[in-house]
Protein backbone atom coordinates (compact mmCIF):
# COMPACT_ATOMS: atom_id res chain seq x y z
CA UNK A 1 0.00 0.00 0.00
CA UNK A 2 1.59 3.24 -1.17
CA UNK A 3 0.39 6.12 1.01
CA UNK A 4 0.53 9.52 -0.67
CA UNK A 5 -1.16 11.79 1.89
CA UNK A 6 -2.10 11.39 5.54
CA UNK A 7 -4.48 13.68 7.41
CA UNK A 8 -5.79 13.57 10.95
CA UNK A 9 -8.46 10.95 10.14
CA UNK A 10 -7.62 9.76 6.64
CA UNK A 11 -5.09 7.99 4.48
CA UNK A 12 -5.00 8.70 0.75
CA UNK A 13 -3.21 5.89 -1.06
CA UNK A 14 -2.58 4.85 -4.63
CA UNK A 15 -4.95 2.44 -6.33
CA UNK A 16 -3.89 -1.11 -7.16
CA UNK A 17 -5.79 -3.71 -9.21
CA UNK A 18 -6.84 -5.22 -5.84
CA UNK A 19 -9.19 -2.20 -5.55
CA UNK A 20 -11.34 -3.46 -8.45
CA UNK A 21 -14.33 -4.44 -6.27
CA UNK A 22 -14.24 -1.06 -4.49
CA UNK A 23 -14.09 0.94 -7.74
CA UNK A 24 -16.77 -1.25 -9.34
CA UNK A 25 -19.13 -0.39 -6.48
CA UNK A 26 -18.26 3.34 -6.46
CA UNK A 27 -18.62 3.77 -10.25
CA UNK A 28 -22.15 2.39 -10.09
CA UNK A 29 -23.52 4.46 -7.20
CA UNK A 30 -26.49 6.71 -8.04
CA UNK A 31 -24.50 9.92 -7.41
CA UNK A 32 -21.60 8.81 -9.62
CA UNK A 33 -23.94 7.84 -12.44
CA UNK A 34 -25.93 11.08 -12.15
CA UNK A 35 -23.16 13.64 -11.71
CA UNK A 36 -20.02 12.05 -13.17
CA UNK A 37 -21.37 9.65 -15.75
CA UNK A 38 -21.66 5.99 -16.60
CA UNK A 39 -18.25 4.48 -17.27
CA UNK A 40 -19.81 1.17 -18.40
CA UNK A 41 -17.86 -0.81 -15.80
CA UNK A 42 -20.01 -3.77 -14.75
CA UNK A 43 -17.57 -6.60 -13.92
CA UNK A 44 -14.44 -7.02 -11.82
CA UNK A 45 -12.40 -7.49 -14.99
CA UNK A 46 -13.74 -4.22 -16.43
CA UNK A 47 -12.96 -2.52 -13.10
CA UNK A 48 -9.37 -3.82 -13.19
CA UNK A 49 -8.97 -2.50 -16.75
CA UNK A 50 -10.51 0.83 -15.69
CA UNK A 51 -7.88 1.13 -12.95
CA UNK A 52 -4.97 0.00 -15.15
CA UNK A 53 -5.89 2.38 -17.98
CA UNK A 54 -6.89 5.24 -15.66
CA UNK A 55 -5.36 5.92 -12.28
CA UNK A 56 -2.51 3.45 -12.42
CA UNK A 57 -1.47 4.77 -15.84
CA UNK A 58 -1.83 8.35 -14.56
CA UNK A 59 0.62 7.66 -11.70
CA UNK A 60 3.16 6.43 -14.26
CA UNK A 61 2.61 9.20 -16.82
CA UNK A 62 2.06 12.24 -14.60
CA UNK A 63 3.13 11.22 -11.09
CA UNK A 64 -0.36 11.76 -9.70
CA UNK A 65 -3.96 10.62 -10.06
CA UNK A 66 -6.98 9.80 -7.95
CA UNK A 67 -6.32 8.13 -4.61
CA UNK A 68 -8.38 5.81 -2.44
CA UNK A 69 -9.61 7.65 0.66
CA UNK A 70 -9.38 5.36 3.70
CA UNK A 71 -10.50 6.04 7.28
CA UNK A 72 -7.44 5.46 9.48
CA UNK A 73 -9.37 4.08 12.43
CA UNK A 74 -11.40 1.46 10.53
CA UNK A 75 -9.28 1.00 7.37
CA UNK A 76 -12.53 1.37 5.39
CA UNK A 77 -12.29 2.71 1.80
CA UNK A 78 -14.90 5.48 1.60
CA UNK A 79 -14.25 7.24 -1.70
CA UNK A 80 -11.68 8.80 -3.97
CA UNK A 81 -9.95 12.15 -4.15
CA UNK A 82 -7.06 13.37 -6.26
CA UNK A 83 -5.87 15.28 -9.27
CA UNK A 84 -5.85 14.26 -12.91
CA UNK A 85 -4.77 15.59 -16.27
CA UNK A 86 -7.85 15.25 -18.47
CA UNK A 87 -8.02 15.36 -22.24
CA UNK A 88 -9.86 18.53 -23.15
CA UNK A 89 -8.69 20.48 -20.09
CA UNK A 90 -5.60 22.65 -20.15
CA UNK A 91 -5.03 22.51 -16.39
CA UNK A 92 -4.83 19.76 -13.76
CA UNK A 93 -8.26 18.93 -12.34
CA UNK A 94 -9.07 18.12 -8.70
CA UNK A 95 -11.94 15.72 -8.12
CA UNK A 96 -13.57 13.54 -5.51
CA UNK A 97 -16.41 11.07 -5.00
CA UNK A 98 -17.61 9.33 -1.85
CA UNK A 99 -20.10 6.69 -0.89
CA UNK A 100 -23.32 8.35 0.27
CA UNK A 101 -23.04 7.14 3.87
CA UNK A 102 -19.74 9.02 4.30
CA UNK A 103 -20.92 12.38 2.97
CA UNK A 104 -21.53 15.24 5.37
CA UNK A 105 -18.86 14.09 7.84
CA UNK A 106 -16.05 16.38 6.71
CA UNK A 107 -14.10 13.66 4.86
CA UNK A 108 -14.50 15.43 1.51
CA UNK A 109 -13.11 18.70 2.85
CA UNK A 110 -10.32 16.96 4.76
CA UNK A 111 -9.16 14.97 1.74
CA UNK A 112 -9.70 17.66 -0.93
CA UNK A 113 -7.90 20.38 1.02
CA UNK A 114 -4.99 17.97 1.65
CA UNK A 115 -4.83 17.04 -2.06
CA UNK A 116 -4.91 20.71 -3.07
CA UNK A 117 -2.05 21.52 -0.67
CA UNK A 118 -0.09 18.48 -1.94
CA UNK A 119 -0.58 19.55 -5.58
CA UNK A 120 0.37 23.18 -5.06
CA UNK A 121 3.22 22.76 -2.56
CA UNK A 122 4.74 19.31 -3.07
CA UNK A 123 4.09 18.82 -6.79
CA UNK A 124 4.46 22.56 -7.53
CA UNK A 125 1.50 22.58 -9.91
CA UNK A 126 0.82 26.22 -10.74
CA UNK A 127 -2.92 26.05 -11.38
CA UNK A 128 -5.64 23.65 -10.28
CA UNK A 129 -9.17 23.60 -11.66
CA UNK A 130 -12.33 21.67 -10.91
CA UNK A 131 -15.19 20.86 -13.25
CA UNK A 132 -18.64 20.11 -11.94
CA UNK A 133 -22.19 19.50 -13.08
CA UNK A 134 -24.19 22.67 -12.24
CA UNK A 135 -26.78 20.50 -10.45
CA UNK A 136 -24.21 18.95 -8.09
CA UNK A 137 -24.68 21.44 -5.24
CA UNK A 138 -22.71 19.36 -2.72
CA UNK A 139 -19.60 19.25 -4.90
CA UNK A 140 -19.92 22.94 -5.77
CA UNK A 141 -20.01 23.81 -2.05
CA UNK A 142 -16.91 21.70 -1.37
CA UNK A 143 -15.02 23.17 -4.34
CA UNK A 144 -15.74 26.67 -3.03
CA UNK A 145 -14.85 25.66 0.53
CA UNK A 146 -11.34 24.57 -0.52
CA UNK A 147 -10.81 27.96 -2.16
CA UNK A 148 -11.56 27.55 -5.85
CA UNK A 149 -13.60 30.26 -7.56
CA UNK A 150 -16.08 30.00 -10.42
CA UNK A 151 -14.57 31.15 -13.72
CA UNK A 152 -16.83 30.10 -16.58
CA UNK A 153 -19.01 27.42 -18.15
CA UNK A 154 -17.23 24.95 -20.42
CA UNK A 155 -18.09 22.00 -22.63
CA UNK A 156 -15.30 19.42 -22.84
CA UNK A 157 -16.77 17.65 -25.86
CA UNK A 158 -19.80 18.35 -28.07
CA UNK A 159 -21.78 15.44 -26.58
CA UNK A 160 -21.18 16.57 -22.97
CA UNK A 161 -23.31 18.91 -20.90
CA UNK A 162 -21.95 22.32 -19.97
CA UNK A 163 -19.92 22.16 -16.79
CA UNK A 164 -18.91 24.80 -14.30
CA UNK A 165 -15.15 25.47 -14.25
CA UNK A 166 -13.58 26.63 -10.98
CA UNK A 167 -9.94 27.56 -10.56
CA UNK A 168 -7.24 28.59 -8.12
N, C-alpha and C positions, 0 to 999 in steps of 0.2 A: 504494500500500500504506500503510494507516494503522496505524502501530505504536501500541499502547496501553501495553504494558509491555515492558521489556527486563530480562533477568537476565544472569547471567554467561554462560550457554550458550544462552539461548533468547530468541526474539522472540515476543510475543503480539500478533497483529494482528487487525483487524476482518475479518470475512468479506466477500467480494464474490460476485457471481453466477459469477465465473470459478472459484470454488472448488467448483463443482457436482460435478465428477468425484471430488474428494477426499471430499466429504461423502457422496456416493453409496456410495463404498467403505467409509467408516467406519460408516455406518448399517447396513450389511449384514454386519459382522463377527460372528463367533459370540458374542463377549462382549457386544457391544451388544445383539444380539437376545435373549440370555439375561437380562441384568441390567437393561437399560434398556427394551427393548421394540421390537417391529417398528413402524416408522413408515410402512410400505407405500410406500417410495420405491425405485423399481426402474429409473427412467430418468433421463437427464440433465435432461430438462425437469421431472420431478417433484422432482429435487434442487434445481434453480434455484428452483422455487416454495417448497420447504421453507425455503430460505435467505431468500427475499424475505419470506415470511410469518412467519418465526421470528426468527433473529438480526438480520437487517437491519432488520426492523420494531422489534425490541427496542431497538436503538441509537437509533432515532428517538424512540420513546415513552418510554424510561427513561434513555437515556444510557449503557447498558451491555448486555452480553449475553455469549454465548460467543465466544471468540476462537480463532483458529487458532494452534496451538503449532508454532513453526518452529525447527529447530536452526540457530543462527547460522552455524556453520562450513560446513554442507552446503546450507543453504536448503531442507531437506526438511521438509514438513509431516507431523508425527508424531501429532497428536491435537488435542483441544480442551480448553479450560479457561476458566471464566468464571463469571459470576453472572447469574441470571435471576429475574424476577418471574413466578412460576407461578400460574395459576388454582388455587385450592384451598389455597394456602399463604399465610399472613399475612405471612411474612418473605421476604427475598431469599435465594435458594438458590444455593450454590456447587456446581459440578459439573465433571466432567472425564471424558474417555474418550481412550484411546490405542490405537494399533495394537499388537498383541501383541508384536512384535519390539522395541518401545521401552519396554516395561514392565520394572521392576526396575533401571533405570539412574539413578534419581533425578529424572527429568524431571517426573514427577507431583508430587513434593514441591516441586521448584523452582518450577514454574508455579503450583500451588495456593497455596503460601505467599505468592507475589508477588501473586496475585489477591486473597487475603484482606487483605493489607496495603493494596493499592490501594483496595479497597472500604471498609475501615474508616477509613483516613487521608485518602485523596484524595477519595473520594466521600462520606465522612462518613455512611456507612450504620451505623445504631446496632446492628443485630443481623443476623447471618448464620446461616443454617441449612444443613444438608445432609440429603437424604433418600437412603436406600440400601436395596437389597434385603438382607435379613438373611443371604443366602447369599453375598454378594459380599465375601468376607473381605479381598481386596486393597484395595478401596475403603474399607472400614471402617477398616483399619489406617492408610491415608493420611489419612482424615478426623480420626482421633484424633491423628495425628502433627502435623497443622497446628493442633491445639489445641481442636477442637470436642469437646463431651462429649455422651454419650447422654442424651436427655431422656425419650423415650417412643416408643411404637409409634403410627403413624397410618395411616389409610386415606384417600387423597385422593378417590377416588370408589368407589362401591359395587362396581364391577367389578374394581377394582385389588386387588392383594395388600397385606397390611400391610407398611409400610416402617418402618425405624428412622429417627427424627428426632434429629439432633445439632444443637447450637447453641453459639454463642459470643456 
